[in-house]
């Protein structure tokens, strides 16, 4: 028979046994993840089911469309969203940078439990390669602190400079260059 954690006598079956504490800790709590914080202020926008994607929504470093039978939702730059459009904003996005095996269990739980315990609302979505967590701009620093306290790493995202398309590169090569052999 084990004793309860207050040492006030015998415990019922299934109560936490301090001698075997590591066995009681869920495996997902051991995930130590690296997240990249993106500076662009985003929005989640609700459109009617089957709505066309507005041009204003496409000018964003992060853009996602989810269409269901009842709605079309977009994730896009908050600056682009017209004032009267139903949206949640401003949000900051964090991308899971750590390599995570496909099908790994508890990745989002490892990130969302600390936020829930701190009273921070979170919005998530997944791409083929990774998971994303968005929080309100006013909660971004607190979310980062909560994750760091749990052993996760949070850093600013490294900007990616897209390569010039081959057509753009050819145009640049063919353009007259000033200063060379000019009189």
URURGI-V533281 format. One record per pair of residues at least 6 apart in sequence whose ideal C-beta (glycine too) atoms are under 7 Angstrom apart, sorted by the first residue. I is the first residue (numbers start at 1). J is the second residue. If there is no record, write none. Layout:
# URURGI-V533281
i = (I I)
j = (J J)
This chain:
# URURGI-V533281
i = (1 2 2 3 3 3 4 4 5 5 16 26 27 28 28 28 28 29 31 31 31 32 32 33 33 33 33 33 34 34 34 35 35 35 35 35 35 35 35 36 36 36 36 36 37 37 37 37 37 37 37 38 38 38 38 38 38 40 40 40 40 41 41 41 41 41 41 41 42 42 42 42 42 42 42 42 42 43 43 43 43 43 43 43 43 44 44 44 44 44 44 45 45 45 45 45 45 45 46 46 46 47 47 47 48 49 49 49 49 50 51 53 53 56 56 57 57 57 57 59 59 60 60 60 62 62 63 63 64 64 64 65 65 66 75 78 78 81 81 90 91 91 91 91 91 92 92 92 92 93 93 94 94 94 95 95 95 96 96 96 100 107 108 108 111 111 112 114 114 114 115 115 115 118 118 120 120 120 120 121 121 122 122 122 123 124 124 124 125 135 144 147 148)
j = (10 11 17 9 10 11 11 15 16 18 24 106 106 105 106 109 110 110 106 107 110 151 152 96 98 110 111 152 97 98 153 94 95 96 97 147 152 153 154 94 95 97 155 157 92 94 144 154 155 156 157 61 62 92 93 95 157 60 61 62 77 78 79 89 90 91 92 137 62 75 76 77 78 89 91 93 134 76 78 81 87 88 89 90 91 73 75 87 88 91 123 57 73 74 76 81 85 87 71 73 86 71 72 74 72 69 70 71 72 72 72 65 74 80 82 63 74 76 80 77 80 76 77 80 75 93 75 76 74 75 125 72 74 73 125 89 90 87 89 137 123 134 135 136 137 134 135 137 140 132 134 132 133 154 130 132 157 107 130 131 107 131 124 131 133 147 122 146 147 150 122 143 146 142 146 135 139 142 143 135 136 133 134 135 134 131 132 133 132 143 154 154 154)
